[in-house]
Amino acid sequence: MLTVTLLSLLLATTEPAPAPAASPAPAEPAPKTKAERDKEKVCIDVTPTGTIMSKKVCKTRKQWRALQEAQQRAGESLLDTGSSDRQRRE
Protein backbone atom coordinates (compact mmCIF):
# COMPACT_ATOMS: atom_id res chain seq x y z
CA MET A 1 0.00 0.00 0.00
CA LEU A 2 2.82 2.35 0.89
CA THR A 3 4.53 1.55 -2.43
CA VAL A 4 1.41 2.44 -4.39
CA THR A 5 1.07 5.74 -2.54
CA LEU A 6 4.71 6.61 -3.10
CA LEU A 7 4.51 5.76 -6.79
CA SER A 8 1.38 7.85 -7.28
CA LEU A 9 3.01 10.82 -5.50
CA LEU A 10 6.15 10.42 -7.58
CA LEU A 11 4.17 10.36 -10.83
CA ALA A 12 2.04 13.32 -9.79
CA THR A 13 5.04 15.51 -8.99
CA THR A 14 7.16 14.78 -12.05
CA GLU A 15 7.04 17.30 -14.85
CA PRO A 16 6.20 16.10 -18.32
CA ALA A 17 9.09 15.77 -20.72
CA PRO A 18 9.52 18.79 -22.99
CA ALA A 19 7.99 18.39 -26.42
CA PRO A 20 10.50 17.63 -29.17
CA ALA A 21 11.43 20.54 -31.37
CA ALA A 22 8.98 20.88 -34.18
CA SER A 23 10.54 19.83 -37.43
CA PRO A 24 9.52 21.63 -40.57
CA ALA A 25 6.59 20.00 -42.33
CA PRO A 26 7.67 17.91 -45.29
CA ALA A 27 6.90 19.48 -48.61
CA GLU A 28 3.79 17.99 -50.15
CA PRO A 29 4.37 16.27 -53.47
CA ALA A 30 3.12 18.04 -56.52
CA PRO A 31 -0.30 16.84 -57.65
CA LYS A 32 -0.10 14.16 -60.31
CA THR A 33 -1.35 14.82 -63.78
CA LYS A 34 -4.08 12.67 -65.35
CA ALA A 35 -1.49 10.94 -67.54
CA GLU A 36 0.62 10.03 -64.49
CA ARG A 37 -2.44 8.72 -62.62
CA ASP A 38 -3.47 6.66 -65.66
CA LYS A 39 -0.08 4.89 -65.58
CA GLU A 40 -0.36 3.86 -61.90
CA LYS A 41 -0.82 0.14 -61.31
CA VAL A 42 -3.87 -0.90 -59.30
CA CYS A 43 -4.18 -4.47 -58.04
CA ILE A 44 -7.40 -6.12 -56.89
CA ASP A 45 -8.31 -9.62 -55.73
CA VAL A 46 -10.70 -11.32 -58.15
CA THR A 47 -12.57 -14.52 -57.32
CA PRO A 48 -13.67 -16.23 -60.55
CA THR A 49 -17.07 -17.88 -60.63
CA GLY A 50 -16.93 -21.53 -59.54
CA THR A 51 -13.92 -21.25 -57.24
CA ILE A 52 -13.11 -19.95 -53.80
CA MET A 53 -9.52 -19.15 -54.68
CA SER A 54 -8.97 -15.48 -55.37
CA LYS A 55 -6.40 -14.24 -57.84
CA LYS A 56 -4.60 -10.88 -57.80
CA VAL A 57 -5.07 -8.92 -61.02
CA CYS A 58 -2.95 -5.83 -61.67
CA LYS A 59 -3.67 -3.30 -64.42
CA THR A 60 -3.15 0.40 -64.95
CA ARG A 61 -5.99 2.77 -64.11
CA LYS A 62 -6.47 3.37 -67.83
CA GLN A 63 -6.82 -0.38 -68.49
CA TRP A 64 -9.34 -0.76 -65.62
CA ARG A 65 -11.37 2.14 -67.00
CA ALA A 66 -11.38 0.61 -70.52
CA LEU A 67 -12.49 -2.75 -69.10
CA GLN A 68 -15.28 -1.09 -67.13
CA GLU A 69 -16.49 0.81 -70.21
CA ALA A 70 -16.44 -2.40 -72.31
CA GLN A 71 -18.47 -4.22 -69.66
CA GLN A 72 -20.90 -1.30 -69.51
CA ARG A 73 -21.39 -1.41 -73.29
CA ALA A 74 -21.85 -5.20 -73.22
CA GLY A 75 -24.47 -4.91 -70.48
CA GLU A 76 -26.33 -2.18 -72.33
CA SER A 77 -26.19 -4.27 -75.50
CA LEU A 78 -27.77 -7.22 -73.67
CA LEU A 79 -30.51 -4.99 -72.33
CA ASP A 80 -31.18 -3.55 -75.78
CA THR A 81 -31.27 -7.02 -77.33
CA GLY A 82 -33.68 -8.25 -74.68
CA SER A 83 -36.13 -5.40 -75.25
CA SER A 84 -36.14 -5.92 -79.03
CA ASP A 85 -36.89 -9.63 -78.59
CA ARG A 86 -39.93 -8.79 -76.47
CA GLN A 87 -41.23 -6.41 -79.12
CA ARG A 88 -40.90 -9.07 -81.81
CA ARG A 89 -42.85 -11.62 -79.74
CA GLU A 90 -45.81 -9.30 -79.17
C-alpha positions in Angstrom: 0.0 0.0 0.0 2.8 2.3 0.9 4.5 1.5 -2.4 1.4 2.4 -4.4 1.1 5.7 -2.5 4.7 6.6 -3.1 4.5 5.8 -6.8 1.4 7.9 -7.3 3.0 10.8 -5.5 6.1 10.4 -7.6 4.2 10.4 -10.8 2.0 13.3 -9.8 5.0 15.5 -9.0 7.2 14.8 -12.0 7.0 17.3 -14.8 6.2 16.1 -18.3 9.1 15.8 -20.7 9.5 18.8 -23.0 8.0 18.4 -26.4 10.5 17.6 -29.2 11.4 20.5 -31.4 9.0 20.9 -34.2 10.5 19.8 -37.4 9.5 21.6 -40.6 6.6 20.0 -42.3 7.7 17.9 -45.3 6.9 19.5 -48.6 3.8 18.0 -50.1 4.4 16.3 -53.5 3.1 18.0 -56.5 -0.3 16.8 -57.7 -0.1 14.2 -60.3 -1.4 14.8 -63.8 -4.1 12.7 -65.4 -1.5 10.9 -67.5 0.6 10.0 -64.5 -2.4 8.7 -62.6 -3.5 6.7 -65.7 -0.1 4.9 -65.6 -0.4 3.9 -61.9 -0.8 0.1 -61.3 -3.9 -0.9 -59.3 -4.2 -4.5 -58.0 -7.4 -6.1 -56.9 -8.3 -9.6 -55.7 -10.7 -11.3 -58.2 -12.6 -14.5 -57.3 -13.7 -16.2 -60.6 -17.1 -17.9 -60.6 -16.9 -21.5 -59.5 -13.9 -21.3 -57.2 -13.1 -20.0 -53.8 -9.5 -19.1 -54.7 -9.0 -15.5 -55.4 -6.4 -14.2 -57.8 -4.6 -10.9 -57.8 -5.1 -8.9 -61.0 -3.0 -5.8 -61.7 -3.7 -3.3 -64.4 -3.1 0.4 -65.0 -6.0 2.8 -64.1 -6.5 3.4 -67.8 -6.8 -0.4 -68.5 -9.3 -0.8 -65.6 -11.4 2.1 -67.0 -11.4 0.6 -70.5 -12.5 -2.7 -69.1 -15.3 -1.1 -67.1 -16.5 0.8 -70.2 -16.4 -2.4 -72.3 -18.5 -4.2 -69.7 -20.9 -1.3 -69.5 -21.4 -1.4 -73.3 -21.9 -5.2 -73.2 -24.5 -4.9 -70.5 -26.3 -2.2 -72.3 -26.2 -4.3 -75.5 -27.8 -7.2 -73.7 -30.5 -5.0 -72.3 -31.2 -3.6 -75.8 -31.3 -7.0 -77.3 -33.7 -8.3 -74.7 -36.1 -5.4 -75.2 -36.1 -5.9 -79.0 -36.9 -9.6 -78.6 -39.9 -8.8 -76.5 -41.2 -6.4 -79.1 -40.9 -9.1 -81.8 -42.9 -11.6 -79.7 -45.8 -9.3 -79.2 
